[in-house]
Amino acid sequence: MMSGWNGKNLAVLNEFIKKNRTESGVSKRSVAVLDWDNTVVFNDIGDYFFKWMMEDNLFKYPDWKKISPFLTDKAAVILSNNCVNNNGFIDGSVKRCNEILTGIYAEGTLPDKTPAFSGYNSNLFQPSYAFLAELMSGYTIINIRLLCEQAVKEAVREKAVFIYPQMKWLIEILQENGFDVWIISASPQILVEPFAKLAGISEKNVIGIRNIVENGILKPDFKGCGPHKDGENALITYKAGKRCWMNEVIFGITGEKALFPAEDISKRPLFGAGDSDTDLEFLQDVTGLRLLIDRGKPEVTKEARKNSDGKWIINEPFIH
């Protein structure tokens, strides 16, 4: 895929992949870790899915006091007073309820712009990101997977969210040259899995927000990572949480050490790609080449432009 790459980026990528090619059958393969939304794909599948579920009244009505440990009492009261329980589901057609939930999900704020959440570690957890996964609770894993697959199909058909051809090419050429390619996303894992398949990524190579499943039903609680146990809800695939999940799942680093760059350089990714400040921690761990899809996010853009170790390349979004 030649078009869309800025400057010498395509040449740099091809040379890097050629230099680091691993023969098939070799057990120790180079690892590539890529963010998903706005990096591999245009737009955000979580945003699409939230709107899709709301419009079709598909979110099960939760106990607002238990849906998130970080939702403020004020937010729980506002949601209880404005969102109708329609036969066990949130009635998304109620305009006020829709506006309140959208504000909480998109901005983490209430209608008066006060915070909807409090008490979390902002380097490990973003409650507005987690809110979608929490709202998916109450479904059997079989039924929510069917809904996720249907939403992905509709998003792609509508071209609301789709895989960049340039990134599909990049994934394919990395895999053809022996790289073990992983996706790490702050969207719910069960939602990213069917989408990643379209880019040739198997489910076992997808890491996203992971709900705890009990008796086949999704809970509004999350799997833990590093020193944080299941159900603590202290960490998701966000900022340093992305590093933790990468270290633990891909490289087998556990406990407190999972929160920090791997001491063993061989247990770090050789290639990485992202678009946001929330990707910076795991991208800093990359030892070979880092690709930034530059959407003007201040921290990661500053780091990439400084390029102190010469391992960054910057590309504009393939669609503006």
Backbone bond lengths (Angstrom), bond angles and torsions (degrees), N, CA, C in turn:
res aa  C-N    CA-C-N  psi(-1)  N-CA   C-N-CA  omega(-1)  CA-C   N-CA-C  phi
1 M - - - 1.471 - - 1.522 107.26 -
2 M 1.340 116.16 101.85 1.456 121.10 -170.93 1.525 112.86 -84.51
3 S 1.335 117.45 -41.11 1.458 119.62 -174.57 1.519 111.05 -75.43
4 G 1.348 115.10 153.84 1.453 120.70 175.97 1.510 114.36 96.51
5 W 1.320 117.69 -17.30 1.458 120.67 179.69 1.525 109.93 -87.86
6 N 1.317 116.84 131.66 1.466 122.11 -178.06 1.524 111.45 -83.05
7 G 1.316 115.46 143.29 1.462 121.64 171.40 1.519 113.80 50.59
8 K 1.323 115.25 -126.48 1.464 121.85 -177.45 1.527 112.40 -95.92
9 N 1.317 117.28 12.23 1.462 120.01 -173.31 1.526 113.18 -57.93
10 L 1.324 117.00 -42.98 1.458 119.60 -178.93 1.521 110.57 -63.40
11 A 1.320 116.14 -42.21 1.465 120.30 179.05 1.523 110.96 -65.01
12 V 1.328 116.38 -40.64 1.466 120.71 179.30 1.527 110.05 -63.69
13 L 1.327 117.11 -44.20 1.461 121.11 179.13 1.523 111.27 -61.79
14 N 1.313 116.31 -47.51 1.469 119.99 -179.27 1.523 111.78 -61.68
15 E 1.313 116.64 -41.70 1.465 120.86 -179.66 1.527 110.54 -67.16
16 F 1.329 116.07 -42.01 1.466 120.94 179.34 1.530 110.66 -62.19
17 I 1.324 116.64 -46.93 1.461 120.59 -178.42 1.524 110.67 -65.42
18 K 1.325 116.80 -42.00 1.470 121.39 178.50 1.526 110.44 -61.04
19 K 1.326 116.82 -42.87 1.472 122.33 -177.57 1.521 111.66 -66.74
20 N 1.326 116.98 -32.40 1.463 121.41 -173.70 1.526 113.02 -108.22
21 R 1.293 116.49 20.72 1.458 122.00 -178.39 1.530 110.39 -63.09
22 T 1.325 115.29 138.37 1.457 122.11 176.61 1.522 108.71 -114.69
23 E 1.315 116.85 132.74 1.457 120.69 179.11 1.525 110.30 -68.09
24 S 1.317 116.37 148.76 1.460 120.74 178.61 1.530 109.88 -64.50
25 G 1.322 114.61 146.04 1.452 119.83 179.72 1.515 114.09 92.10
26 V 1.329 117.33 -11.51 1.456 120.87 178.72 1.530 108.46 -79.35
27 S 1.331 116.68 129.27 1.465 119.80 -175.33 1.520 112.43 -71.44
28 K 1.313 117.93 -34.56 1.470 121.89 -178.14 1.518 108.99 -92.90
29 R 1.319 116.14 98.80 1.463 120.48 -177.83 1.518 110.87 -106.67
30 S 1.322 115.36 153.20 1.464 120.50 175.66 1.516 109.41 -68.33
31 V 1.318 116.33 142.13 1.465 121.54 -176.35 1.526 110.51 -104.79
32 A 1.327 115.94 134.09 1.464 123.20 172.91 1.519 107.65 -118.54
33 V 1.335 116.70 131.61 1.466 121.60 -179.58 1.517 108.74 -123.14
34 L 1.329 116.41 124.87 1.453 121.71 -176.61 1.528 110.58 -124.76
35 D 1.331 116.27 134.71 1.455 121.03 166.70 1.530 107.53 -65.72
36 W 1.334 117.18 162.52 1.466 121.01 -175.76 1.535 112.47 -103.62
37 D 1.345 117.22 -73.30 1.470 120.98 -173.20 1.526 111.54 -64.40
38 N 1.323 115.27 129.37 1.473 124.09 179.97 1.526 113.62 65.62
39 T 1.336 116.79 7.01 1.465 121.21 171.99 1.523 109.18 -114.27
40 V 1.323 116.52 -63.73 1.467 120.83 175.86 1.522 110.21 -83.42
41 V 1.329 116.42 -31.91 1.463 119.89 -176.80 1.524 111.75 -120.00
42 F 1.298 114.44 155.36 1.465 122.53 172.53 1.519 108.23 -78.77
43 N 1.334 115.76 127.15 1.465 123.04 -178.46 1.528 111.60 71.97
44 D 1.325 115.78 -167.79 1.462 122.33 -168.71 1.525 109.41 -125.51
45 I 1.340 116.74 119.40 1.465 120.00 -177.27 1.526 111.02 -67.83
46 G 1.333 118.00 -29.69 1.461 120.30 176.82 1.513 111.66 -63.66
47 D 1.342 116.63 -43.39 1.460 120.92 178.40 1.531 110.89 -61.02
48 Y 1.337 115.56 -43.67 1.461 120.05 179.98 1.529 110.10 -63.04
49 F 1.330 115.64 -45.33 1.465 120.10 -176.07 1.520 111.38 -65.50
50 F 1.322 117.52 -39.32 1.463 120.67 177.89 1.528 110.28 -59.03
51 K 1.320 116.33 -49.29 1.465 120.43 -179.23 1.525 110.92 -64.29
52 W 1.310 116.42 -40.75 1.466 122.81 -178.89 1.520 110.52 -62.27
53 M 1.306 116.87 -45.45 1.468 121.12 179.39 1.524 111.48 -67.10
54 M 1.334 117.25 -39.36 1.456 120.54 179.41 1.525 111.48 -65.90
55 E 1.303 116.28 -44.56 1.468 120.07 -176.90 1.524 111.89 -63.85
56 D 1.330 116.68 -31.42 1.465 120.55 -178.15 1.529 113.06 -100.64
57 N 1.364 115.97 11.29 1.474 120.80 178.06 1.530 112.41 53.36
58 L 1.336 115.82 48.49 1.457 120.01 -173.60 1.531 114.48 -104.27
59 F 1.328 117.99 -9.61 1.465 119.22 176.52 1.528 109.43 -75.91
60 K 1.317 116.61 130.14 1.450 120.08 176.22 1.529 109.55 -69.99
61 Y 1.326 116.08 143.76 1.466 120.00 -177.58 1.529 109.10 -72.75
62 P 1.349 118.17 121.44 1.464 120.54 -175.85 1.525 112.90 -98.57
63 D 1.310 114.96 174.37 1.459 121.44 166.28 1.526 105.70 -83.95
64 W 1.330 117.62 107.67 1.463 120.57 -172.56 1.530 112.51 -62.12
65 K 1.305 117.89 -24.38 1.466 120.71 179.51 1.533 112.17 -78.27
66 K 1.341 115.14 -13.71 1.466 119.28 -177.88 1.527 113.18 -116.01
67 I 1.329 117.51 -6.91 1.462 120.54 -173.75 1.524 111.96 -64.71
68 S 1.341 117.12 -36.17 1.468 121.78 178.82 1.520 108.88 -145.27
69 P 1.334 117.66 134.87 1.467 119.14 178.56 1.523 112.86 -68.97
70 F 1.335 116.65 -12.70 1.462 120.65 -175.85 1.533 113.22 -106.78
71 L 1.338 117.25 -3.19 1.462 120.42 177.68 1.532 108.68 -69.08
72 T 1.307 116.91 129.02 1.466 119.88 -177.24 1.529 110.63 -69.69
73 D 1.320 115.57 157.29 1.465 120.12 176.20 1.521 110.44 -59.14
74 K 1.317 115.81 -38.66 1.464 120.45 179.11 1.521 110.76 -60.90
75 A 1.328 116.51 -43.37 1.467 120.65 179.78 1.526 110.65 -64.58
76 A 1.329 117.18 -41.88 1.466 120.71 -179.89 1.530 111.34 -62.16
77 V 1.325 116.48 -39.82 1.471 120.94 178.64 1.526 110.25 -66.10
78 I 1.331 116.71 -45.36 1.473 120.77 -179.53 1.524 110.41 -61.37
79 L 1.329 117.35 -41.96 1.465 120.66 179.59 1.532 110.94 -66.69
80 S 1.318 116.35 -42.48 1.470 120.19 179.15 1.524 111.60 -62.44
81 N 1.337 116.37 -36.41 1.466 120.90 -176.97 1.521 113.72 -79.74
82 N 1.328 117.24 -19.68 1.463 119.94 -172.70 1.526 115.44 -117.56
83 C 1.321 117.10 -13.97 1.465 119.44 -177.96 1.529 110.36 -108.32
84 V 1.305 115.54 125.12 1.464 122.63 -175.27 1.521 110.50 -85.98
85 N 1.333 115.23 136.84 1.460 121.30 173.13 1.524 107.63 -87.64
86 N 1.316 115.63 103.08 1.467 121.61 -176.86 1.523 109.25 -103.06
87 N 1.348 115.71 91.44 1.465 121.35 -179.65 1.522 112.56 54.04
88 G 1.328 115.60 40.30 1.458 120.35 176.11 1.512 114.90 92.35
89 F 1.334 116.87 1.06 1.460 120.41 -179.36 1.532 110.64 -123.84
90 I 1.331 116.52 153.99 1.464 121.21 173.75 1.521 108.09 -72.65
91 D 1.308 116.94 128.91 1.463 121.19 179.17 1.526 108.74 -84.96
92 G 1.326 115.40 96.03 1.461 121.18 -177.80 1.514 113.68 -70.01
93 S 1.329 117.26 -10.86 1.468 119.70 179.65 1.527 111.64 -78.62
94 V 1.340 116.93 -12.82 1.462 120.28 176.31 1.525 107.30 -76.24
95 K 1.330 116.32 109.82 1.454 121.24 -170.34 1.523 113.16 -56.86
96 R 1.322 116.65 -44.27 1.460 119.99 -177.62 1.526 111.20 -63.43
97 C 1.318 116.71 -42.88 1.463 121.16 178.11 1.523 110.55 -62.83
98 N 1.309 115.89 -44.31 1.468 121.25 179.62 1.526 110.59 -59.28
99 E 1.328 116.10 -45.15 1.462 120.46 -179.53 1.528 111.71 -63.81
100 I 1.330 116.53 -41.10 1.465 120.79 -178.71 1.533 110.41 -66.28
101 L 1.323 116.61 -48.01 1.461 120.41 -179.26 1.531 111.34 -64.34
102 T 1.322 116.47 -39.81 1.467 120.18 179.06 1.523 110.59 -64.07
103 G 1.321 116.85 -41.42 1.464 120.12 178.30 1.518 112.43 -63.78
104 I 1.331 116.00 -39.97 1.467 120.29 178.61 1.522 110.21 -66.10
105 Y 1.330 116.76 -44.73 1.465 120.62 -179.20 1.523 112.34 -68.89
106 A 1.316 117.24 -46.31 1.471 120.85 -172.78 1.522 113.08 -80.06
107 E 1.334 117.04 -35.68 1.463 119.69 -172.85 1.526 114.21 -125.45
108 G 1.326 116.10 -10.25 1.458 119.12 -178.00 1.517 113.19 70.83
109 T 1.333 116.59 24.67 1.461 120.48 -177.16 1.526 111.63 -128.63
110 L 1.325 114.50 160.81 1.459 122.95 174.67 1.524 109.59 -91.55
111 P 1.334 118.60 171.66 1.470 119.87 -177.93 1.531 114.76 -55.30
112 D 1.339 117.60 -29.87 1.469 119.13 178.86 1.526 112.04 -88.08
113 K 1.366 115.39 10.15 1.472 123.84 176.45 1.521 113.85 72.77
114 T 1.318 117.42 11.09 1.460 119.69 172.03 1.531 108.46 -80.64
115 P 1.338 118.09 154.70 1.467 120.62 -177.41 1.522 112.88 -62.66
116 A 1.311 115.59 138.68 1.459 120.69 176.44 1.524 111.47 -86.94
117 F 1.340 115.99 -14.35 1.464 120.74 -176.70 1.526 109.97 -130.80
118 S 1.326 115.59 155.92 1.470 120.32 175.11 1.523 109.28 -156.38
119 G 1.350 115.52 159.81 1.455 120.77 171.45 1.507 117.03 87.52
120 Y 1.329 119.05 14.15 1.465 121.86 -177.30 1.535 111.18 -108.69
121 N 1.322 115.88 160.53 1.461 122.68 175.61 1.524 108.06 -87.29
122 S 1.320 116.99 109.35 1.469 121.25 -172.70 1.522 113.79 -70.96
123 N 1.324 118.53 -5.96 1.462 120.67 175.37 1.526 111.68 -93.33
124 L 1.331 116.21 -9.35 1.458 120.85 -177.77 1.526 113.11 -123.34
125 F 1.328 116.82 -20.27 1.466 119.79 -170.23 1.517 110.20 -145.09
126 Q 1.326 116.05 136.25 1.452 121.92 173.42 1.534 106.73 -125.82
127 P 1.338 118.04 100.89 1.465 120.54 -171.69 1.522 114.74 -62.87
128 S 1.321 117.95 -27.85 1.465 118.14 177.52 1.531 110.64 -69.87
129 Y 1.344 118.18 -33.48 1.468 121.34 174.17 1.534 109.62 -67.24
130 A 1.330 115.26 -43.22 1.462 120.46 -177.52 1.531 111.96 -69.15
131 F 1.321 117.32 -21.55 1.457 122.37 -174.35 1.525 112.12 -58.61
132 L 1.327 117.01 -38.19 1.457 119.71 178.75 1.525 110.61 -62.91
133 A 1.332 116.90 -47.41 1.465 120.37 179.63 1.527 110.91 -62.06
134 E 1.336 116.48 -35.76 1.461 120.52 178.48 1.531 111.00 -66.88
135 L 1.329 116.22 -38.90 1.468 120.57 179.33 1.536 112.24 -69.84
136 M 1.332 116.35 -17.23 1.467 120.26 178.38 1.524 111.64 -81.00
137 S 1.331 116.13 -7.11 1.462 120.05 -178.43 1.523 111.09 -67.10
138 G 1.329 115.58 159.19 1.459 121.74 -179.11 1.516 113.14 95.59
139 Y 1.329 116.69 -18.84 1.465 121.12 177.26 1.530 110.57 -86.29
140 T 1.315 115.94 150.51 1.461 118.76 168.03 1.520 107.12 -70.00
141 I 1.301 116.14 151.35 1.452 119.73 -178.89 1.531 111.18 -62.11
142 I 1.330 116.12 -31.23 1.472 119.85 178.59 1.525 110.49 -66.58
143 N 1.331 117.32 -46.76 1.466 120.40 -176.48 1.519 112.74 -70.73
144 I 1.344 117.56 -39.14 1.467 118.44 -179.78 1.520 110.11 -69.43
145 R 1.331 116.87 -32.03 1.472 118.88 177.39 1.532 110.11 -65.30
146 L 1.314 117.28 -39.69 1.467 120.56 177.70 1.532 111.04 -62.66
147 L 1.334 116.30 -41.39 1.464 120.24 178.18 1.529 110.65 -64.66
148 C 1.318 116.87 -41.66 1.473 120.73 179.37 1.524 110.64 -62.52
149 E 1.317 116.80 -44.01 1.466 120.88 179.52 1.522 111.03 -62.49
150 Q 1.336 116.62 -41.44 1.459 120.65 179.49 1.528 111.05 -65.63
151 A 1.329 116.58 -42.69 1.467 120.58 -179.88 1.527 111.40 -63.59
152 V 1.327 116.88 -41.75 1.469 120.48 178.48 1.527 110.34 -61.77
153 K 1.332 117.07 -44.43 1.470 120.66 178.74 1.525 110.87 -58.84
154 E 1.337 116.36 -44.26 1.466 119.62 -178.75 1.520 111.40 -69.08
155 A 1.325 117.19 -38.89 1.465 120.73 179.35 1.524 110.76 -61.63
156 V 1.325 116.18 -43.85 1.466 120.85 -179.56 1.522 110.46 -68.45
157 R 1.341 116.47 -42.38 1.466 120.05 179.75 1.525 111.36 -62.34
158 E 1.337 116.25 -38.96 1.462 121.14 179.03 1.524 113.12 -79.65
159 K 1.333 116.46 -9.25 1.467 123.77 -176.01 1.529 111.31 60.22
160 A 1.336 114.50 28.91 1.463 120.04 175.61 1.524 110.08 -78.88
161 V 1.313 115.61 -36.44 1.459 123.44 174.95 1.527 106.35 -140.86
162 F 1.324 116.66 129.72 1.462 119.15 -179.71 1.527 110.19 -156.69
163 I 1.316 115.05 160.15 1.461 121.08 -178.66 1.522 109.27 -76.13
164 Y 1.326 115.95 129.38 1.460 119.82 173.97 1.533 108.82 -61.80
165 P 1.332 118.36 128.21 1.477 119.20 176.84 1.531 112.42 -56.65
166 Q 1.330 116.25 -35.06 1.467 119.95 -179.47 1.531 110.90 -64.29
167 M 1.335 116.46 -38.04 1.455 119.64 -179.01 1.529 111.50 -78.07
168 K 1.320 116.76 -31.59 1.475 119.62 174.31 1.520 109.43 -62.98
169 W 1.340 115.37 -42.34 1.468 119.90 175.92 1.522 110.91 -60.43
170 L 1.338 116.46 -44.87 1.458 120.76 -178.10 1.529 110.72 -61.95
171 I 1.333 117.46 -44.06 1.461 120.95 178.22 1.524 110.51 -60.92
172 E 1.315 116.35 -44.18 1.465 120.68 -178.72 1.519 111.83 -63.21
173 I 1.329 117.14 -43.00 1.460 119.26 -177.46 1.527 111.11 -72.50
174 L 1.320 116.79 -33.01 1.462 119.65 174.01 1.527 110.11 -62.79
175 Q 1.314 116.66 -46.86 1.461 120.43 -179.69 1.527 111.51 -64.89
176 E 1.326 116.63 -41.04 1.464 120.68 179.30 1.520 112.15 -61.68
177 N 1.322 115.77 -26.48 1.461 120.56 -179.19 1.530 112.85 -101.63
178 G 1.323 115.61 21.01 1.452 120.91 169.33 1.506 117.29 89.37
179 F 1.343 118.52 5.39 1.458 120.39 178.64 1.528 110.55 -75.78
180 D 1.315 115.50 143.75 1.461 122.56 172.29 1.529 106.28 -92.01
181 V 1.327 116.60 105.09 1.465 121.62 -171.36 1.524 110.64 -96.87
182 W 1.345 114.95 127.60 1.460 122.52 -178.96 1.525 110.48 -121.63
183 I 1.331 114.84 150.10 1.460 122.32 171.98 1.526 108.07 -110.37
184 I 1.332 116.67 133.67 1.464 120.74 173.63 1.521 108.14 -129.65
185 S 1.325 115.81 124.50 1.461 120.70 -169.37 1.520 111.33 -139.47
186 A 1.328 115.76 149.70 1.465 121.13 173.95 1.524 111.79 -90.12
187 S 1.329 116.89 9.51 1.467 121.05 169.71 1.529 108.83 -88.64
188 P 1.328 118.34 160.89 1.468 119.55 178.25 1.525 111.19 -57.54
189 Q 1.313 116.61 134.53 1.461 120.49 -177.10 1.525 111.86 -58.56
190 I 1.324 116.15 -41.47 1.462 120.29 -176.37 1.529 112.07 -64.44
191 L 1.335 116.81 -20.62 1.458 121.94 177.10 1.527 111.33 -86.26
192 V 1.323 117.31 -36.33 1.470 121.18 -177.86 1.530 111.35 -75.25
193 E 1.320 117.40 -32.26 1.470 120.80 -174.90 1.528 114.12 -53.64
194 P 1.335 120.10 -51.94 1.472 118.25 -179.26 1.516 113.17 -67.68
195 F 1.332 116.86 -26.80 1.458 120.76 178.11 1.530 110.16 -73.26
196 A 1.340 116.19 -42.93 1.460 120.66 -178.72 1.521 112.00 -63.05
197 K 1.326 116.59 -29.66 1.465 120.04 177.56 1.530 111.04 -57.47
198 L 1.340 115.78 -34.03 1.462 120.35 -178.98 1.524 111.67 -68.81
199 A 1.333 116.36 -17.33 1.459 121.18 176.68 1.523 111.32 -101.55
200 G 1.333 116.24 8.59 1.455 119.72 178.26 1.511 114.76 82.23
201 I 1.338 117.03 18.92 1.466 121.76 179.17 1.528 108.76 -103.41
202 S 1.314 117.74 123.86 1.460 120.85 -179.94 1.527 110.28 -74.33
203 E 1.321 116.04 158.90 1.466 121.50 -178.63 1.522 112.01 -57.13
204 K 1.328 117.44 -35.67 1.469 120.11 -176.77 1.523 112.19 -68.17
205 N 1.334 117.30 -13.23 1.456 121.37 179.66 1.530 112.35 -106.20
206 V 1.335 116.54 20.97 1.461 122.19 177.68 1.525 108.83 -114.04
207 I 1.334 115.54 130.71 1.464 121.27 175.52 1.521 107.60 -124.48
208 G 1.330 116.23 120.36 1.456 121.32 176.47 1.519 108.98 -141.00
209 I 1.321 116.81 -168.21 1.467 119.93 175.85 1.527 108.05 -65.04
210 R 1.324 115.41 125.98 1.458 120.44 -174.10 1.534 110.64 -112.05
211 N 1.322 115.99 108.92 1.468 120.34 174.28 1.523 109.91 -68.73
212 I 1.313 115.86 147.53 1.461 119.97 168.45 1.526 107.53 -72.53
213 V 1.313 116.39 136.88 1.465 121.94 177.73 1.520 108.37 -112.03
214 E 1.327 116.24 126.28 1.470 121.83 -178.71 1.519 109.01 -127.27
215 N 1.333 115.90 121.18 1.477 121.26 -176.33 1.527 111.36 53.88
216 G 1.328 114.98 37.58 1.462 120.56 176.20 1.511 114.56 80.84
217 I 1.350 117.74 2.51 1.467 121.69 -176.72 1.524 110.71 -114.79
218 L 1.340 116.56 135.43 1.464 121.24 178.82 1.520 110.46 -70.17
219 K 1.327 115.53 133.41 1.460 122.01 174.57 1.533 108.20 -100.54
220 P 1.339 117.77 163.03 1.469 119.88 177.73 1.531 111.51 -82.84
221 D 1.327 116.71 16.34 1.463 122.49 178.71 1.520 109.25 -109.21
222 F 1.345 114.81 160.86 1.455 119.19 -171.02 1.520 114.14 -120.55
223 K 1.327 114.24 154.21 1.450 121.34 172.22 1.526 108.91 -62.70
224 G 1.316 115.54 145.38 1.455 120.16 178.77 1.511 112.37 -93.26
225 C 1.330 115.13 173.03 1.467 121.27 -179.59 1.521 108.23 -149.30
226 G 1.335 116.61 147.98 1.456 120.17 178.04 1.514 110.69 61.46
227 P 1.342 117.33 -128.13 1.468 120.37 -179.35 1.522 113.51 -78.99
228 H 1.329 117.72 -5.93 1.461 121.97 -175.46 1.528 110.75 -97.59
229 K 1.311 116.39 123.54 1.452 122.42 -175.08 1.534 111.69 -82.39
230 D 1.320 115.15 164.31 1.460 121.09 175.39 1.529 109.63 -55.36
231 G 1.317 116.12 134.96 1.447 121.04 176.08 1.511 115.32 87.50
232 E 1.333 117.67 -8.57 1.467 119.77 176.00 1.523 110.61 -70.28
233 N 1.324 116.15 -27.77 1.471 122.02 179.18 1.527 111.91 55.85
234 A 1.327 115.56 39.23 1.464 121.11 -178.52 1.514 112.28 -98.31
235 L 1.336 116.89 -12.11 1.455 119.39 -168.54 1.521 110.28 -154.45
236 I 1.326 116.13 137.47 1.463 122.12 170.79 1.532 107.88 -131.59
237 T 1.318 117.25 -177.04 1.464 122.27 179.68 1.539 109.18 -76.13
238 Y 1.321 114.59 74.97 1.461 122.19 -174.11 1.527 108.15 -150.29
239 K 1.334 117.06 127.49 1.460 122.67 -179.43 1.535 110.91 50.84
240 A 1.348 117.45 -122.65 1.469 119.46 -179.16 1.524 111.43 -63.47
241 G 1.340 116.52 -21.70 1.459 119.98 175.21 1.515 112.26 -66.00
242 K 1.325 117.30 -33.25 1.467 120.39 175.27 1.518 110.21 -63.88
243 R 1.331 115.57 -43.63 1.474 119.36 177.63 1.526 110.05 -59.79
244 C 1.340 116.94 -44.06 1.461 120.90 -178.85 1.523 111.05 -58.29
245 W 1.326 115.75 -50.55 1.463 119.49 -178.83 1.524 111.70 -64.78
246 M 1.330 117.49 -38.47 1.462 121.26 176.38 1.530 110.26 -60.87
247 N 1.325 116.04 -49.57 1.462 120.60 -178.29 1.522 112.07 -61.41
248 E 1.334 115.92 -43.44 1.462 119.57 -174.66 1.523 112.53 -74.63
249 V 1.332 116.77 -49.37 1.465 119.91 -173.77 1.526 112.02 -76.48
250 I 1.322 116.98 -43.49 1.465 119.68 -174.52 1.527 111.82 -85.14
251 F 1.330 116.64 -41.49 1.461 119.91 -171.22 1.529 114.57 -110.83
252 G 1.320 117.71 -1.88 1.458 120.56 174.47 1.513 115.28 73.44
253 I 1.327 117.32 21.00 1.470 121.76 178.22 1.523 108.27 -88.71
254 T 1.326 116.69 125.40 1.459 120.14 -173.70 1.528 111.57 -120.60
255 G 1.334 115.19 175.08 1.456 121.01 177.04 1.517 113.04 66.55
256 E 1.302 116.33 -157.41 1.464 122.60 -177.16 1.517 112.67 -57.58
257 K 1.335 116.58 -32.82 1.472 120.69 -177.63 1.527 112.86 -62.07
258 A 1.327 116.83 -23.91 1.464 120.01 -178.35 1.524 112.34 -65.83
259 L 1.328 117.46 -20.39 1.464 121.33 -178.53 1.524 112.93 -80.91
260 F 1.337 116.66 -8.15 1.460 120.70 -173.52 1.526 111.01 -123.25
261 P 1.348 117.85 161.70 1.464 119.71 177.30 1.528 111.02 -55.29
262 A 1.319 116.48 137.41 1.457 121.02 -178.73 1.526 110.57 -61.11
263 E 1.328 115.85 131.38 1.459 120.03 178.00 1.523 110.80 -66.86
264 D 1.317 116.33 -35.92 1.466 122.04 177.30 1.530 108.13 -83.28
265 I 1.322 116.07 111.32 1.467 121.05 -176.20 1.528 112.00 -58.99
266 S 1.320 117.01 -28.33 1.467 119.60 -179.82 1.528 111.64 -69.76
267 K 1.338 116.43 -13.31 1.464 120.61 177.42 1.522 110.93 -102.67
268 R 1.305 114.62 40.22 1.461 121.91 173.70 1.525 108.81 -130.79
269 P 1.336 117.31 154.16 1.472 118.73 178.78 1.525 111.29 -69.23
270 L 1.316 115.98 146.53 1.462 120.43 177.00 1.526 110.81 -85.98
271 F 1.331 115.79 -30.02 1.468 120.91 179.69 1.525 109.10 -132.12
272 G 1.338 116.34 144.54 1.453 120.77 176.16 1.508 111.39 -147.73
273 A 1.329 116.45 154.24 1.462 121.37 177.65 1.513 109.60 -143.76
274 G 1.334 116.19 140.78 1.456 121.38 178.60 1.512 110.51 -160.41
275 D 1.340 116.29 179.22 1.459 120.42 -177.23 1.514 113.25 -135.93
276 S 1.349 117.62 -4.44 1.455 119.40 -166.35 1.518 112.48 -136.13
277 D 1.339 115.07 161.96 1.467 120.54 173.99 1.533 110.62 -58.93
278 T 1.321 116.84 -27.71 1.465 120.14 -179.20 1.527 112.06 -71.41
279 D 1.328 117.33 -10.04 1.466 122.35 178.29 1.526 112.63 -97.53
280 L 1.317 116.81 -7.03 1.460 120.52 -168.99 1.527 113.03 -59.77
281 E 1.332 118.30 -42.83 1.460 120.07 -176.38 1.523 111.88 -60.54
282 F 1.326 117.26 -49.44 1.463 116.96 -177.83 1.523 111.23 -71.50
283 L 1.323 118.47 -31.17 1.458 120.59 177.30 1.530 111.74 -67.05
284 Q 1.328 116.97 -34.31 1.462 119.87 178.55 1.526 111.70 -63.77
285 D 1.325 116.64 -23.47 1.463 120.50 -179.46 1.524 112.95 -81.05
286 V 1.319 117.43 -13.28 1.469 121.61 -177.66 1.528 109.71 -65.98
287 T 1.315 116.12 133.29 1.472 120.47 -174.87 1.523 114.37 -98.03
288 G 1.347 117.27 -15.05 1.455 119.03 -174.66 1.515 114.65 -109.88
289 L 1.332 116.95 -71.38 1.462 121.87 -176.50 1.521 109.53 -143.45
290 R 1.352 115.61 136.45 1.463 121.82 178.97 1.526 108.83 -119.20
291 L 1.323 115.86 130.91 1.460 121.87 176.98 1.519 108.92 -108.33
292 L 1.323 116.86 121.52 1.461 121.37 174.17 1.519 109.33 -104.34
293 I 1.322 116.92 121.61 1.460 121.62 167.59 1.526 104.19 -84.91
294 D 1.311 115.67 105.82 1.461 121.57 -165.26 1.527 112.55 -82.90
295 R 1.327 115.45 104.12 1.463 121.36 175.72 1.519 111.02 -107.13
296 G 1.333 116.03 19.09 1.461 120.95 174.36 1.504 115.02 77.45
297 K 1.338 117.56 20.18 1.458 120.30 176.91 1.530 108.61 -72.94
298 P 1.324 118.77 126.19 1.465 121.56 -163.85 1.525 116.47 -61.15
299 E 1.332 118.08 -48.57 1.462 119.84 -173.46 1.524 112.37 -68.48
300 V 1.329 116.74 -50.71 1.456 119.17 -177.02 1.526 111.33 -70.11
301 T 1.328 117.02 -34.43 1.462 120.05 178.48 1.522 110.74 -66.16
302 K 1.321 117.17 -42.31 1.463 121.24 177.49 1.524 110.83 -60.17
303 E 1.329 116.15 -44.88 1.465 121.49 -179.57 1.526 111.27 -63.61
304 A 1.334 115.81 -43.04 1.464 119.81 -178.24 1.521 111.75 -68.53
305 R 1.308 116.87 -40.19 1.467 119.72 -179.65 1.522 111.45 -71.08
306 K 1.324 116.88 -32.94 1.466 120.14 175.65 1.533 109.38 -65.18
307 N 1.331 115.29 -42.29 1.467 122.75 173.42 1.533 111.94 46.80
308 S 1.314 116.07 51.57 1.465 121.19 -172.94 1.525 113.51 -64.58
309 D 1.346 117.29 -26.93 1.462 118.73 179.29 1.531 113.03 -105.64
310 G 1.353 116.33 4.24 1.458 120.27 175.99 1.513 114.87 71.29
311 K 1.329 117.62 19.88 1.462 120.79 -174.75 1.530 114.06 -110.70
312 W 1.337 116.44 8.98 1.458 120.51 179.90 1.521 111.02 -102.83
313 I 1.328 116.67 140.99 1.455 121.79 162.68 1.535 106.80 -126.72
314 I 1.318 115.78 146.20 1.465 121.57 -174.46 1.516 109.03 -120.77
315 N 1.325 115.77 132.71 1.460 120.73 178.08 1.531 109.26 -131.32
316 E 1.323 116.37 139.61 1.448 120.05 173.59 1.537 109.66 -66.55
317 P 1.331 118.45 154.15 1.467 119.23 173.21 1.515 110.12 -53.80
318 F 1.316 116.72 142.97 1.468 120.32 -175.10 1.526 111.54 -71.09
319 I 1.329 116.25 -20.54 1.454 122.19 171.17 1.521 106.96 -130.77
320 H 1.319 117.82 130.23 1.455 121.21 -176.88 1.527 109.78 -93.77
